[in-house]
Amino acid sequence: MKVITQSVNFTADKELLNFIQVKMDKLDRFFDKVINADVYLKVENRSEKENKIFEVRLNVPGDSFVVKKECKSFEEGVNLATHSLERLLKKRKEKLRTHV
């Protein structure tokens, strides 16, 4: 799957980008028609520890899913977002099966 990553207010290192790519590639197991993913990594300038925002837009034929998570680390956000996307993709696949 093609993953386009943009980082706002910081520069993402290769280790984080590879981690995101691996996690996004695993979503192909749940729905094989995923076109691409647009990932936005943002760091908010706040005193709270949960200042990292992970947002992903997953494009599938005829629809797109957007998941936004705010966490202490980007890795935690990636894990939470991919878990949410797994559920959404499973629902989408079941919906397509029942209509065919």
C-alpha positions, 0 to 999 in steps of 0.5 A: 500500500502506498503511504504518504506521510506528512509531519507538521512542526517536526521532522519524522525520522526513518524509524518512525516512518518505517513503523508506520509503513509496516502497520499500514501494510498489515491493513491489507489483510483485512481489505485488499482493495485499499488504494492509499493512506495519507498520514499526518503527524502533528506535534502541538505546543502544549504543556500536556503530555498527550500532544502528539496527533496521528491522523490517517485518511485511508482511501478505498474504492468509493469511500475514505476512512479518517481516524484521528488519535491524540497520544503521548507517542506516535507509536501509540497513536499508530497502534490505536488508529490501525486497530480502529481501521481494522474494525472499519475495514472489516465492517466495510468488507461485510457490508460488501458481501451482503450486498453482492 
